[in-house]
Amino acid sequence: MLKFLLVVVIIALAVYGCVMLVDRQLNGIKRPSRPRRPQPRRPIGPDDDPEFLRQLNRRKPPKRDDP
């Protein structure tokens, strides 16, 4: 008797799941999804930063032409 009840419960759950799946598809209801997190800004490397490159030229001491 217990096995029969267990089989009936499993079949009922399977039928319920199928009916709910079809109902969601027909009504267009989607499961709630997680909100997307904004992507963190990547740091700019010094060789990609135009301001850094400008400062390199400013900091450079003038060349001396000593023989």
C-alpha positions, -999 to +999 in steps of 0.1 A: +000+000+000+029+024+008+045+018-025+013+025-044+009+058-025+045+068-032+040+061-070+007+081-070+025+111-053+054+110-078+031+108-108+010+137-094+041+158-089+053+151-124+019+160-139+017+192-118+052+202-130+043+197-166+010+216-163+028+245-146+055+246-172+029+247-200+009+274-182+040+296-178+049+292-215+013+301-226+010+331-203+045+344-210+055+344-173+092+340-167+110+330-136+125+360-119+161+364-128+189+379-109+196+415-116+228+420-134+256+438-116+273+466-134+307+456-146+335+473-127+356+497-146+390+483-155+420+503-146+438+520-175+474+509-179+499+538-179+508+532-215+471+536-225+467+569-206+473+599-228+479+622-198+506+598-184+523+599-218+522+637-219+538+639-184+566+616-195+577+642-221+574+670-196+595+653-169+623+643-193+654+665-188+668+681-219+697+661-235+732+675-232+756+673-260+789+670-241+818+658-261 
